[in-house]
């Protein structure tokens, strides 16, 4: 028999190399996670705060309407005017809520005879009819809870808040408009037609 061979029964096994037996390391098994120093955590938190502030400023500057200071005038020609709802207008870059009134929001249901009607859309349509083809000029009186300017607005010679209350498409908040609301209710105009809002 040659060197490097062993015989076990009918099998001959050639052993060319000595078998190596691996012993476990004295180090603990598994991966050990090292925590970064506190300075790295502070830098990461500062970077995240800076990114969040930059994103907030970008969204606010690009999407949000500008806020007008109180006692200033805001106006727009007819082609730069949009009706957002029954008591809110967009005048160029400004979003303005009409002072002294509350119009129903879109989705509010009124009864017109037996038919339910979206009185929020009807109020917005009434405001659109008042401003159609006219420039609008507004005097800012303050801001509402959502930060929108609240203003007395006119289209031509007509005060928009008073006109909407007289036609029955808004409720009077200002004491000066309450007589107009009572007259609209008595005549059954706008929201007050056939029993008013449900």
N, C-alpha and C positions, 0 to 999 in steps of 0.2 A: 504494500500500500504506500502511496506517495504521501509526502508531507503535505499537510493542509487538507487532508481528506479524513473523514470519519465514516465508519460503517455502523449502521444500526439495522440489523436484520438484512433485508433485501435492498434497502435504500442506501445509496451513497450520497453523502452531502459534502459539497465542497465549501470550505470556509476560507475565503480569501482574506477577509479582514477580521480582526478581533471585534467582537460585539462591543458596542459602546452602551453603557448603561447611563441614562440621564438621571441625575439626582435633582430634586426640586431646589430652586434657589432659596436662599435664606430670606430674600425679600418676600413681603406678603403678596399673595396672588391678588389680581384685580387691578383696576386702573384707579389711580389716586388723583382726584380733582383738586387742583390748587386754586384757591380764591384769589382774585386780583386784589391789589392794594386799594385802600379807600379812595385814593386820588382818581383811580380809573372809574370807580362808581360815580363819583361827583362829576367827572367830565362827561360821562354818558348821560347822567340826569340833566346836566346843563344843556347838552346838545339836543336832547329830546324836548326840553322846554322851549328852546330857541326855535326848533322846527315847528312845534305846535303853535307858537305865537306868530310865526311867519305865515303858516297856513291860514290861521284865523284872520290875519290882516288881509291876505290875498282874497279870501272869500268875501269878507266884508266890503272891501273896496270894489270888487268886480260885480257882485250881485245885489248888494243892499242899496236901497235908495239913499240919497243924501238927506241929511236933516237940516231944515231951515231954522235959523234963529228966530225967536219970538219977535213980533212987531216988524217983521220984514215983509216984503212983497214978492210974490212968486207968480209968474204968469206963463202962459204958453199959447201959441197960435193953434188954430183948429187941427192942423196936421201933426202937431206934437202932443196931442191930448188923447188920453185913453180913460175909459170908465172901468174901474176895477170891481166895484159893487155899487149898491144903492147910495152909499154916502162916502165913497172914496174915489179920488181921481189921481191919475199920473199925469203930471205936467212936465214934460221933458224928463229930467232926471229926478224930479221931486214927486213923492207920494204924499198926498194931502187928504185928510179927512175933513168933511164939512162940519163946521161948528154948529152946536145947538140942536142937532138932530141925531136920531138913531134909525137907520133903515134896517129891514130884516136881512139876515144873511142868506146867501144862496142855499136852497134846500128847505127853507121855511115854507110851510103849506098854508095857503089861504083857500077859501071857498068862493068860487065865482058861480053862484047858483048851486048846482049839484056837483060841478066839476072841481076837483082840487087843482090848484094853480101854484107854481113855485113863485111865491111873492118876492123872494130875494132877486130872482131874475127879472120879474116885472118892475121892481124898484130900480134896478140897474138900467133897464130899458127906458124908464121914465127919465132918469138922469141923462142918459145918452141923447134922448130927444131934446132935452133942454140945452145941451151944449153943441149939438150938431151944427157944424159950419161956423162956429163962433170961437173967438179967442176968449180965454178965461183968465181973470186976474184975481188973485187971492191975497188977503192980509192975514199973516200967521198970528194966532192968538196964544199959542202954547203948544204942548205936545200931549198925546194920549198915553195910556199905559204901555203901548207897544212902541213908543218912540216916534210915532208918526206926527207930523205937524197937524194941528187943528186950526182951520182957517175959515174966515168969512170969504166966500167966493162969489163972483158975479160973472155972468156971461151976457155981454151987452149991458142993458140996463137992469137985468133981472138978478135978484139975489137967489142963489140956487137952493139954500136951506129952506127959505120961506116958500119957494115955489114947490118943492117936494112935499112939504107939510100941507100946503093948500090943496095939492092934487091928491093927497091921501097916501103917498108912498113912503112917508117917514113919520116917526113919532117925534113930538116936540120935547126937547130937553130944556131949552131956553124958555124962561117965562114969557118973553115977548112973542113966542110962536104958539103958545098954548091956545089962544083964541082961534088961530087958523086951524089947529088940529080939531077943536070942538066943531068948527064949521064943516070940516071934511067928514068927520064922523056922522054929523047930522044929515049931510047930503049923501052919505054912502059912497064916497069916492075912494078909489084906490084900495088900500088894505081893508077899508071899512065897508066895502060892497058886500051885500048879502051876508051880514053877520061878521065880517072881518076875518081875522086870522083864527085858525083852529089850534 
